Amino acid sequence: MNKEQAKEILTNMNSNIFFEELAKIDSSFCNDSEILSAFVTFVGKSQEEIIQEFNANVNDNLKNWINDNKIKSDFLDKSQELFLNDEITLSVCGKIIEHKYWFIKSTGQDTLKTCYVQGYNAEKDFQRALDWLIKSAEQGYSNAQFELGKYYLQINTENDVIDTTKAVEWLKKAAESNHAGAQYILGDCYEQGCGIDADFQKALDLFIKAAENHDAYAQYNLYVRYAHGYGVNEDFQVALNWLVKSAEQGYPDAQLDLGKYYLQIDKIEPDKIGGNIITRNAIIDSIKGVEWLKKAAENHNAYSQYYLYVCYVQGYGVDENFQEALDWLVKSAEQGFNISQYELSRRYCMGKGVKKDYQKAVYWCKKLAEQGFDIAQYELAEWYYKGKVVEKDYKKSVYWYTKAAEQGHEFAQESLAFCYSRGKGVEKNNKKALYWLQMSKQTKQKNKKK
């Protein structure tokens, strides 16, 4: 048997067999002679040598744990130490056990953390996961230190911060090892005074370090700061340089803004919907603009998908292509972008560029209304009141008029007053009718002053 044949056997073997046989490494190692032969051939070490290395590298507690309980995930995590210098072996093992976290080159403790948090080949056990994460962090593994810092800050969770002082302590250790993510979050701690005295200069220094270490979000953060003068002197060229670096690393918001920069997007989108944009001293390059919008759109950025729709409708930077435009509009709407949803609803309602389809019009309008978009709530109420787009239903019209009116929609307030005065979809109530009529007048006055 040669190494290629061994590799094929290991790659195609049943992963359950792999778990079962390797869990016995401390004794019989493997009962399947073909698998044993393939594994020994591929690793290039004898069965005895592998067992010796295993016994030398695994601490007594973990070894007893494996021997007593045959816990496969723990063994597999720790056993990767035998093969750290063989990338091919790691990739083969990784394919067999079907999870990328087995590739982590550490003592296996951070991998164990992942196993117990996610339940990969082990029962979920958060406390055990945390214990392994702390062990890994204490041994100087920067990713573990970073994760531990995030844990104490409860980043990406809705839970309260656990311990800002400990968070900063671990983030500092990781940042000193040049961990870009830790440098960025630590910078944010300095800026916010979270777990440490506020110090904007230190924050800025850390943001720059993170950006120089290729953290795309830090690069985008610097772009925003220099573009708008947030805590630094406004500098268009510096801002643009960081924006390009972030976009080139695939950060969708940066790709979006770079596309908008090249397209001078405010000239084709008068409502200036969302996002940051540099408009001074801009050189228009519509082809580059569309290229960057496409990159962001392919990264599932709903804003970019909407702007591509605008470009294809107007032929800005591309040939006019309504079907392509519609495809991007639907993608954006499906991601919940409210303006795309409204645009789709209006097009299907009026048959503008598409076949008139009231069912789809109501579907998209309702999606938007349920997100609290008052214009859609008012439109839906009108449809239910008039019974043209949907079957007439005064109660539903009052429901949606009320939703929009409570948000200060002038015409919804006026319509709701009328419903209360006539008892349309609601019990007649002159007091409430007068209230909403007065609210409508006040809203109208406010809108005039804007």
TIBA-835350 format. One record per residue (C-alpha): residue number from 1; residue in three letters; chain; x, y, z. Coordinates in nm, 3 decimals, always signed. Each point is the difference from the previous one (the first is absolute). Layout:
BEGIN
> NUM,ala,A,X,Y,Z
...
***
This chain:
BEGIN
> 1,met,A,+0.000,+0.000,+0.000
> 2,asn,A,+0.140,+0.340,-0.096
> 3,lys,A,-0.076,+0.337,+0.154
> 4,glu,A,-0.255,+0.097,-0.268
> 5,gln,A,-0.192,-0.323,+0.049
> 6,ala,A,+0.006,+0.057,+0.376
> 7,lys,A,-0.129,+0.352,-0.049
> 8,glu,A,-0.288,-0.127,-0.214
> 9,ile,A,-0.100,-0.260,+0.259
> 10,leu,A,+0.009,+0.254,+0.282
> 11,thr,A,-0.188,+0.260,-0.202
> 12,asn,A,-0.282,-0.236,-0.099
> 13,met,A,-0.035,-0.196,+0.322
> 14,asn,A,-0.309,+0.022,+0.214
> 15,ser,A,+0.047,+0.280,+0.256
> 16,asn,A,-0.178,-0.200,+0.271
> 17,ile,A,+0.254,-0.281,-0.037
> 18,phe,A,+0.277,+0.258,+0.022
> 19,phe,A,-0.135,+0.130,+0.329
> 20,glu,A,-0.052,-0.344,+0.145
> 21,glu,A,+0.341,-0.137,-0.095
> 22,leu,A,+0.207,+0.305,+0.088
> 23,ala,A,-0.164,+0.020,+0.342
> 24,lys,A,+0.181,-0.328,+0.073
> 25,ile,A,+0.345,+0.137,-0.079
> 26,asp,A,+0.121,-0.042,+0.357
> 27,ser,A,-0.053,-0.377,-0.022
> 28,ser,A,-0.078,-0.196,-0.315
> 29,phe,A,+0.009,+0.314,-0.221
> 30,cys,A,-0.194,-0.154,-0.286
> 31,asn,A,-0.171,-0.331,-0.072
> 32,asp,A,-0.031,+0.059,-0.372
> 33,ser,A,+0.334,-0.104,-0.151
> 34,glu,A,-0.055,+0.192,-0.323
> 35,ile,A,-0.081,+0.324,+0.180
> 36,leu,A,+0.286,-0.051,+0.244
> 37,ser,A,+0.242,-0.068,-0.284
> 38,ala,A,-0.125,+0.305,-0.193
> 39,phe,A,+0.027,+0.228,+0.299
> 40,val,A,+0.350,-0.117,+0.095
> 41,thr,A,+0.115,+0.023,-0.362
> 42,phe,A,-0.140,+0.347,-0.046
> 43,val,A,+0.133,+0.145,+0.325
> 44,gly,A,+0.335,-0.167,-0.057
> 45,lys,A,+0.035,-0.123,+0.355
> 46,ser,A,-0.047,-0.337,+0.160
> 47,gln,A,-0.296,-0.083,+0.221
> 48,glu,A,+0.233,-0.008,+0.301
> 49,glu,A,+0.146,+0.344,-0.079
> 50,ile,A,-0.345,+0.154,-0.033
> 51,ile,A,-0.111,-0.147,+0.333
> 52,gln,A,+0.320,+0.124,+0.168
> 53,glu,A,-0.053,+0.353,-0.128
> 54,phe,A,-0.361,-0.009,+0.105
> 55,asn,A,+0.092,-0.110,+0.354
> 56,ala,A,+0.274,+0.263,+0.021
> 57,asn,A,-0.224,+0.287,-0.112
> 58,val,A,-0.327,-0.068,+0.177
> 59,asn,A,-0.024,+0.098,+0.365
> 60,asp,A,-0.109,-0.263,+0.252
> 61,asn,A,-0.345,+0.142,+0.060
> 62,leu,A,-0.088,+0.008,-0.366
> 63,lys,A,+0.155,-0.342,-0.061
> 64,asn,A,-0.205,-0.153,+0.283
> 65,trp,A,-0.306,+0.174,-0.134
> 66,ile,A,+0.053,-0.161,-0.339
> 67,asn,A,+0.082,-0.342,+0.145
> 68,asp,A,-0.297,-0.004,+0.234
> 69,asn,A,-0.265,+0.156,-0.222
> 70,lys,A,+0.125,-0.038,-0.357
> 71,ile,A,-0.093,+0.362,-0.068
> 72,lys,A,+0.079,+0.037,-0.365
> 73,ser,A,-0.002,+0.376,-0.041
> 74,asp,A,+0.252,+0.053,+0.279
> 75,phe,A,+0.234,-0.260,-0.138
> 76,leu,A,-0.020,+0.133,-0.352
> 77,asp,A,+0.066,+0.356,+0.109
> 78,lys,A,+0.302,-0.097,+0.201
> 79,ser,A,+0.130,-0.256,-0.250
> 80,gln,A,+0.048,+0.273,-0.263
> 81,glu,A,+0.322,+0.088,+0.185
> 82,leu,A,+0.155,-0.311,-0.154
> 83,phe,A,-0.043,+0.133,-0.351
> 84,leu,A,+0.047,+0.378,+0.027
> 85,asn,A,+0.291,+0.006,-0.243
> 86,asp,A,-0.179,-0.196,-0.270
> 87,glu,A,-0.250,+0.224,-0.180
> 88,ile,A,-0.111,-0.284,-0.229
> 89,thr,A,-0.078,-0.225,+0.293
> 90,leu,A,-0.191,+0.278,+0.168
> 91,ser,A,-0.207,+0.063,-0.311
> 92,val,A,-0.078,-0.370,-0.040
> 93,cys,A,-0.097,-0.035,+0.365
> 94,gly,A,-0.202,+0.316,-0.037
> 95,lys,A,-0.191,-0.143,-0.291
> 96,ile,A,-0.073,-0.320,+0.189
> 97,ile,A,-0.133,+0.172,+0.308
> 98,glu,A,-0.164,+0.270,-0.211
> 99,his,A,+0.070,+0.314,+0.196
> 100,lys,A,+0.250,+0.276,-0.060
> 101,tyr,A,+0.067,+0.059,+0.370
> 102,trp,A,+0.212,-0.314,+0.017
> 103,phe,A,+0.263,+0.190,-0.201
> 104,ile,A,+0.072,+0.256,+0.272
> 105,lys,A,+0.369,-0.019,+0.088
> 106,ser,A,-0.008,+0.034,+0.373
> 107,thr,A,+0.008,-0.237,+0.295
> 108,gly,A,-0.352,-0.095,-0.098
> 109,gln,A,-0.156,+0.196,+0.285
> 110,asp,A,-0.155,+0.269,-0.218
> 111,thr,A,-0.134,-0.276,-0.224
> 112,leu,A,-0.150,-0.171,+0.302
> 113,lys,A,-0.168,+0.329,+0.084
> 114,thr,A,-0.158,+0.001,-0.345
> 115,cys,A,-0.113,-0.362,+0.036
> 116,tyr,A,-0.176,+0.057,+0.329
> 117,val,A,-0.162,+0.331,-0.104
> 118,gln,A,-0.129,-0.131,-0.333
> 119,gly,A,-0.045,-0.366,+0.093
> 120,tyr,A,+0.233,-0.137,-0.268
> 121,asn,A,+0.047,-0.370,+0.082
> 122,ala,A,-0.058,+0.082,+0.368
> 123,glu,A,-0.294,+0.107,+0.212
> 124,lys,A,-0.035,+0.375,+0.035
> 125,asp,A,+0.154,+0.114,+0.326
> 126,phe,A,+0.068,+0.372,+0.021
> 127,gln,A,+0.186,-0.009,+0.332
> 128,arg,A,+0.235,-0.269,-0.127
> 129,ala,A,+0.049,+0.205,-0.317
> 130,leu,A,+0.086,+0.307,+0.207
> 131,asp,A,+0.246,-0.198,+0.212
> 132,trp,A,+0.186,-0.115,-0.311
> 133,leu,A,-0.006,+0.350,-0.146
> 134,ile,A,+0.158,+0.142,+0.316
> 135,lys,A,+0.269,-0.271,-0.001
> 136,ser,A,+0.083,+0.080,-0.360
> 137,ala,A,+0.007,+0.377,+0.068
> 138,glu,A,+0.226,-0.048,+0.302
> 139,gln,A,+0.249,-0.181,-0.223
> 140,gly,A,+0.025,+0.306,-0.223
> 141,tyr,A,-0.219,-0.103,-0.291
> 142,ser,A,-0.110,+0.340,-0.138
> 143,asn,A,-0.325,-0.121,-0.162
> 144,ala,A,-0.110,-0.145,+0.335
> 145,gln,A,+0.096,+0.325,+0.178
> 146,phe,A,-0.202,+0.193,-0.257
> 147,glu,A,-0.303,-0.229,+0.039
> 148,leu,A,+0.025,+0.022,+0.378
> 149,gly,A,+0.006,+0.380,-0.017
> 150,lys,A,-0.310,-0.006,-0.219
> 151,tyr,A,-0.167,-0.242,+0.239
> 152,tyr,A,+0.050,+0.233,+0.298
> 153,leu,A,-0.140,+0.288,-0.207
> 154,gln,A,-0.282,-0.225,-0.131
> 155,ile,A,+0.061,+0.123,-0.354
> 156,asn,A,-0.251,-0.132,-0.257
> 157,thr,A,-0.246,-0.092,+0.274
> 158,glu,A,-0.293,+0.176,+0.160
> 159,asn,A,+0.130,-0.078,+0.348
> 160,asp,A,+0.142,+0.252,+0.246
> 161,val,A,+0.375,+0.054,+0.010
> 162,ile,A,+0.161,-0.242,+0.245
> 163,asp,A,+0.331,+0.162,+0.099
> 164,thr,A,+0.146,+0.293,-0.195
> 165,thr,A,+0.326,-0.003,+0.198
> 166,lys,A,+0.071,-0.365,-0.083
> 167,ala,A,-0.106,+0.063,-0.358
> 168,val,A,+0.253,+0.279,-0.042
> 169,glu,A,+0.268,-0.210,+0.169
> 170,trp,A,-0.041,-0.284,-0.251
> 171,leu,A,-0.044,+0.230,-0.298
> 172,lys,A,+0.327,+0.172,+0.091
> 173,lys,A,+0.183,-0.334,+0.003
> 174,ala,A,-0.138,-0.091,-0.341
> 175,ala,A,+0.065,+0.348,-0.139
> 176,glu,A,+0.363,-0.020,+0.114
> 177,ser,A,+0.025,-0.315,-0.215
> 178,asn,A,-0.113,+0.211,-0.295
> 179,his,A,-0.351,-0.145,-0.011
> 180,ala,A,-0.183,+0.248,-0.222
> 181,gly,A,-0.349,-0.074,+0.132
> 182,ala,A,+0.118,+0.048,+0.358
> 183,gln,A,+0.172,+0.326,-0.093
> 184,tyr,A,-0.321,+0.133,-0.150
> 185,ile,A,-0.226,-0.097,+0.292
> 186,leu,A,+0.256,+0.124,+0.252
> 187,gly,A,+0.007,+0.329,-0.191
> 188,asp,A,-0.375,+0.019,+0.034
> 189,cys,A,+0.035,-0.060,+0.376
> 190,tyr,A,+0.242,+0.293,+0.023
> 191,glu,A,-0.232,+0.220,-0.203
> 192,gln,A,-0.306,-0.089,+0.209
> 193,gly,A,+0.179,-0.017,+0.335
> 194,cys,A,-0.117,-0.359,+0.038
> 195,gly,A,+0.203,-0.184,+0.266
> 196,ile,A,+0.274,+0.259,-0.028
> 197,asp,A,+0.041,+0.379,+0.009
> 198,ala,A,-0.107,+0.161,-0.327
> 199,asp,A,+0.294,+0.100,-0.218
> 200,phe,A,-0.082,+0.090,-0.359
> 201,gln,A,+0.360,+0.016,-0.117
> 202,lys,A,+0.064,-0.355,+0.121
> 203,ala,A,-0.325,-0.104,-0.163
> 204,leu,A,+0.105,+0.153,-0.332
> 205,asp,A,+0.346,-0.158,+0.022
> 206,leu,A,-0.161,-0.342,+0.051
> 207,phe,A,-0.246,+0.054,-0.286
> 208,ile,A,+0.294,+0.082,-0.228
> 209,lys,A,+0.195,-0.307,+0.118
> 210,ala,A,-0.301,-0.221,-0.066
> 211,ala,A,-0.045,+0.155,-0.343
> 212,glu,A,+0.368,-0.047,-0.080
> 213,asn,A,-0.042,-0.362,+0.105
> 214,his,A,-0.263,-0.037,-0.272
> 215,asp,A,-0.315,+0.021,+0.212
> 216,ala,A,-0.256,+0.106,-0.262
> 217,tyr,A,-0.245,+0.144,+0.253
> 218,ala,A,+0.274,+0.211,+0.162
> 219,gln,A,+0.095,+0.129,-0.344
> 220,tyr,A,-0.362,+0.092,-0.068
> 221,asn,A,-0.023,+0.166,+0.340
> 222,leu,A,+0.300,+0.220,-0.087
> 223,tyr,A,-0.155,+0.088,-0.334
> 224,val,A,-0.314,+0.128,+0.174
> 225,arg,A,+0.204,+0.197,+0.254
> 226,tyr,A,+0.222,+0.172,-0.256
> 227,ala,A,-0.285,+0.057,-0.244
> 228,his,A,-0.209,+0.183,+0.259
> 229,gly,A,+0.263,+0.130,+0.241
> 230,tyr,A,-0.114,-0.212,+0.295
> 231,gly,A,+0.275,+0.060,+0.257
> 232,val,A,+0.259,+0.060,-0.273
> 233,asn,A,+0.069,+0.266,-0.259
> 234,glu,A,-0.218,-0.056,-0.302
> 235,asp,A,+0.215,-0.142,-0.279
> 236,phe,A,-0.159,-0.119,-0.324
> 237,gln,A,+0.303,-0.185,-0.135
> 238,val,A,+0.074,-0.188,+0.323
> 239,ala,A,-0.368,-0.095,+0.024
> 240,leu,A,-0.006,-0.127,-0.356
> 241,asn,A,+0.319,-0.204,+0.049
> 242,trp,A,-0.149,-0.183,+0.300
> 243,leu,A,-0.329,-0.048,-0.185
> 244,val,A,+0.178,-0.168,-0.292
> 245,lys,A,+0.199,-0.229,+0.233
> 246,ser,A,-0.316,-0.108,+0.182
> 247,ala,A,-0.190,-0.057,-0.324
> 248,glu,A,+0.284,-0.205,-0.146
> 249,gln,A,-0.023,-0.231,+0.300
> 250,gly,A,-0.363,-0.066,-0.076
> 251,tyr,A,-0.171,+0.214,+0.265
> 252,pro,A,-0.350,+0.056,-0.153
> 253,asp,A,-0.066,+0.347,+0.148
> 254,ala,A,+0.334,+0.122,-0.135
> 255,gln,A,-0.074,-0.147,-0.342
> 256,leu,A,-0.338,+0.173,+0.006
> 257,asp,A,+0.146,+0.339,+0.091
> 258,leu,A,+0.279,-0.032,-0.254
> 259,gly,A,-0.257,-0.076,-0.266
> 260,lys,A,-0.203,+0.302,+0.109
> 261,tyr,A,+0.314,+0.214,-0.005
> 262,tyr,A,+0.088,-0.092,-0.358
> 263,leu,A,-0.363,+0.038,-0.112
> 264,gln,A,-0.071,+0.325,+0.186
> 265,ile,A,-0.308,-0.182,+0.113
> 266,asp,A,-0.180,+0.310,+0.128
> 267,lys,A,-0.042,+0.106,-0.361
> 268,ile,A,-0.201,-0.311,-0.089
> 269,glu,A,-0.167,-0.048,+0.339
> 270,pro,A,-0.145,+0.334,+0.117
> 271,asp,A,-0.128,-0.147,+0.328
> 272,lys,A,+0.358,-0.086,+0.105
> 273,ile,A,-0.108,-0.320,+0.170
> 274,gly,A,+0.235,-0.102,+0.279
> 275,gly,A,+0.373,-0.061,+0.010
> 276,asn,A,+0.307,+0.219,+0.010
> 277,ile,A,+0.119,+0.172,-0.315
> 278,ile,A,+0.278,+0.233,-0.107
> 279,thr,A,-0.121,+0.248,-0.260
> 280,arg,A,+0.268,+0.270,-0.004
> 281,asn,A,+0.275,-0.014,-0.263
> 282,ala,A,-0.144,-0.325,-0.135
> 283,ile,A,+0.107,-0.140,-0.335
> 284,ile,A,-0.297,-0.172,-0.166
> 285,asp,A,+0.073,-0.349,-0.129
> 286,ser,A,-0.329,-0.176,-0.060
> 287,ile,A,+0.159,-0.331,-0.105
> 288,lys,A,+0.204,-0.025,+0.322
> 289,gly,A,-0.303,+0.112,+0.194
> 290,val,A,-0.215,-0.282,-0.130
> 291,glu,A,+0.283,-0.251,+0.049
> 292,trp,A,+0.022,+0.087,+0.371
> 293,leu,A,-0.376,+0.003,+0.043
> 294,lys,A,-0.012,-0.349,-0.152
> 295,lys,A,+0.267,-0.125,+0.241
> 296,ala,A,-0.198,+0.133,+0.294
> 297,ala,A,-0.327,-0.133,-0.142
> 298,glu,A,+0.153,-0.345,-0.042
> 299,asn,A,+0.099,+0.028,+0.368
> 300,his,A,-0.373,+0.033,+0.076
> 301,asn,A,+0.003,+0.376,+0.061
> 302,ala,A,-0.363,+0.105,-0.049
> 303,tyr,A,+0.087,+0.367,-0.057
> 304,ser,A,+0.233,-0.091,-0.286
> 305,gln,A,-0.261,-0.226,-0.153
> 306,tyr,A,-0.244,+0.290,+0.004
> 307,tyr,A,+0.253,+0.239,-0.158
> 308,leu,A,+0.075,-0.255,-0.273
> 309,tyr,A,-0.372,-0.003,-0.070
> 310,val,A,+0.015,+0.378,-0.047
> 311,cys,A,+0.306,-0.029,-0.227
> 312,tyr,A,-0.158,-0.263,-0.225
> 313,val,A,-0.329,+0.192,-0.022
> 314,gln,A,+0.177,+0.324,-0.095
> 315,gly,A,+0.288,-0.151,-0.195
> 316,tyr,A,+0.255,+0.161,+0.228
> 317,gly,A,+0.335,-0.177,-0.044
> 318,val,A,-0.173,-0.294,-0.170
> 319,asp,A,-0.238,-0.057,-0.289
> 320,glu,A,-0.363,+0.041,+0.098
> 321,asn,A,-0.140,-0.339,+0.092
> 322,phe,A,-0.328,-0.007,+0.186
> 323,gln,A,+0.001,-0.374,+0.069
> 324,glu,A,+0.345,+0.025,+0.159
> 325,ala,A,-0.121,+0.303,+0.194
> 326,leu,A,-0.305,-0.189,+0.124
> 327,asp,A,+0.211,-0.298,+0.107
> 328,trp,A,+0.215,+0.224,+0.220
> 329,leu,A,-0.306,+0.180,+0.136
> 330,val,A,-0.156,-0.332,+0.106
> 331,lys,A,+0.325,-0.113,+0.166
> 332,ser,A,+0.013,+0.325,+0.196
> 333,ala,A,-0.365,-0.022,+0.100
> 334,glu,A,+0.041,-0.360,+0.114
> 335,gln,A,+0.269,+0.119,+0.241
> 336,gly,A,-0.248,+0.239,+0.158
> 337,phe,A,+0.119,+0.328,-0.156
> 338,asn,A,-0.311,+0.214,+0.042
> 339,ile,A,+0.038,+0.227,-0.304
> 340,ser,A,+0.042,-0.302,-0.229
> 341,gln,A,-0.309,-0.159,+0.149
> 342,tyr,A,-0.200,+0.319,-0.054
> 343,glu,A,+0.126,+0.034,-0.357
> 344,leu,A,-0.099,-0.358,-0.078
> 345,ser,A,-0.341,+0.046,+0.155
> 346,arg,A,-0.066,+0.313,-0.207
> 347,arg,A,+0.119,-0.160,-0.323
> 348,tyr,A,-0.224,-0.306,+0.045
> 349,cys,A,-0.294,+0.218,+0.101
> 350,met,A,+0.025,+0.229,-0.303
> 351,gly,A,+0.143,-0.252,-0.247
> 352,lys,A,+0.302,+0.223,-0.051
> 353,gly,A,+0.257,-0.204,-0.195
> 354,val,A,-0.157,-0.323,+0.126
> 355,lys,A,-0.331,-0.175,-0.041
> 356,lys,A,-0.252,+0.142,+0.245
> 357,asp,A,-0.024,-0.235,+0.298
> 358,tyr,A,-0.203,+0.119,+0.298
> 359,gln,A,+0.089,-0.305,+0.205
> 360,lys,A,+0.372,+0.079,-0.024
> 361,ala,A,-0.067,+0.369,+0.055
> 362,val,A,-0.181,-0.075,+0.327
> 363,tyr,A,+0.267,-0.252,+0.102
> 364,trp,A,+0.283,+0.254,-0.024
> 365,cys,A,-0.201,+0.288,+0.140
> 366,lys,A,-0.101,-0.207,+0.301
> 367,lys,A,+0.362,-0.108,+0.057
> 368,leu,A,+0.095,+0.365,+0.018
> 369,ala,A,-0.300,+0.101,+0.210
> 370,glu,A,+0.084,-0.267,+0.256
> 371,gln,A,+0.345,+0.156,+0.036
> 372,gly,A,-0.166,+0.325,+0.108
> 373,phe,A,+0.036,+0.192,-0.327
> 374,asp,A,-0.282,+0.255,+0.026
> 375,ile,A,-0.039,+0.065,-0.374
> 376,ala,A,-0.060,-0.370,-0.059
> 377,gln,A,-0.240,-0.017,+0.295
> 378,tyr,A,-0.201,+0.288,-0.148
> 379,glu,A,+0.004,-0.156,-0.348
> 380,leu,A,-0.121,-0.334,+0.135
> 381,ala,A,-0.275,+0.175,+0.195
> 382,glu,A,-0.113,+0.179,-0.317
> 383,trp,A,-0.011,-0.327,-0.193
> 384,tyr,A,-0.215,-0.165,+0.266
> 385,tyr,A,-0.226,+0.304,+0.019
> 386,lys,A,-0.056,+0.034,-0.375
> 387,gly,A,-0.005,-0.371,-0.081
> 388,lys,A,+0.175,+0.034,-0.335
> 389,val,A,+0.328,-0.182,+0.063
> 390,val,A,-0.136,-0.228,+0.272
> 391,glu,A,-0.346,-0.092,+0.117
> 392,lys,A,-0.158,+0.289,+0.188
> 393,asp,A,+0.043,-0.031,+0.376
> 394,tyr,A,-0.066,+0.311,+0.211
> 395,lys,A,+0.127,-0.160,+0.321
> 396,lys,A,+0.337,-0.077,-0.158
> 397,ser,A,+0.014,+0.348,-0.150
> 398,val,A,-0.055,+0.155,+0.345
> 399,tyr,A,+0.272,-0.227,+0.143
> 400,trp,A,+0.258,+0.123,-0.251
> 401,tyr,A,-0.121,+0.363,+0.008
> 402,thr,A,+0.056,-0.009,+0.377
> 403,lys,A,+0.351,-0.143,-0.036
> 404,ala,A,+0.098,+0.277,-0.243
> 405,ala,A,-0.184,+0.273,+0.190
> 406,glu,A,+0.180,-0.085,+0.324
> 407,gln,A,+0.325,+0.060,-0.185
> 408,gly,A,-0.111,+0.348,-0.106
> 409,his,A,-0.119,-0.070,-0.355
> 410,glu,A,-0.217,+0.301,-0.080
> 411,phe,A,-0.238,-0.164,-0.250
> 412,ala,A,-0.040,-0.312,+0.215
> 413,gln,A,-0.102,+0.222,+0.292
> 414,glu,A,-0.252,+0.178,-0.221
> 415,ser,A,-0.141,-0.328,-0.133
> 416,leu,A,-0.022,-0.147,+0.349
> 417,ala,A,-0.195,+0.303,+0.116
> 418,phe,A,-0.244,-0.059,-0.287
> 419,cys,A,-0.041,-0.370,+0.092
> 420,tyr,A,-0.082,+0.089,+0.361
> 421,ser,A,-0.245,+0.270,-0.109
> 422,arg,A,-0.187,-0.239,-0.235
> 423,gly,A,+0.045,-0.325,+0.193
> 424,lys,A,+0.188,-0.164,-0.288
> 425,gly,A,+0.178,-0.312,+0.129
> 426,val,A,-0.022,+0.129,+0.355
> 427,glu,A,-0.268,+0.108,+0.245
> 428,lys,A,-0.105,+0.359,-0.067
> 429,asn,A,+0.179,+0.235,+0.242
> 430,asn,A,-0.013,+0.376,-0.057
> 431,lys,A,+0.250,+0.068,+0.278
> 432,lys,A,+0.266,-0.218,-0.166
> 433,ala,A,-0.093,+0.140,-0.339
> 434,leu,A,+0.066,+0.353,+0.126
> 435,tyr,A,+0.326,-0.109,+0.165
> 436,trp,A,+0.143,-0.147,-0.320
> 437,leu,A,-0.120,+0.295,-0.206
> 438,gln,A,+0.187,+0.237,+0.233
> 439,met,A,+0.308,-0.223,-0.014
> 440,ser,A,-0.017,+0.013,-0.379
> 441,lys,A,-0.005,+0.381,+0.003
> 442,gln,A,+0.295,+0.014,+0.242
> 443,thr,A,+0.199,-0.241,-0.216
> 444,lys,A,-0.074,+0.209,-0.308
> 445,gln,A,+0.133,+0.312,+0.176
> 446,lys,A,+0.317,-0.181,+0.106
> 447,asn,A,+0.058,-0.123,-0.353
> 448,lys,A,-0.033,+0.355,-0.136
> 449,lys,A,+0.275,+0.121,+0.233
> 450,lys,A,+0.245,-0.265,-0.118
***
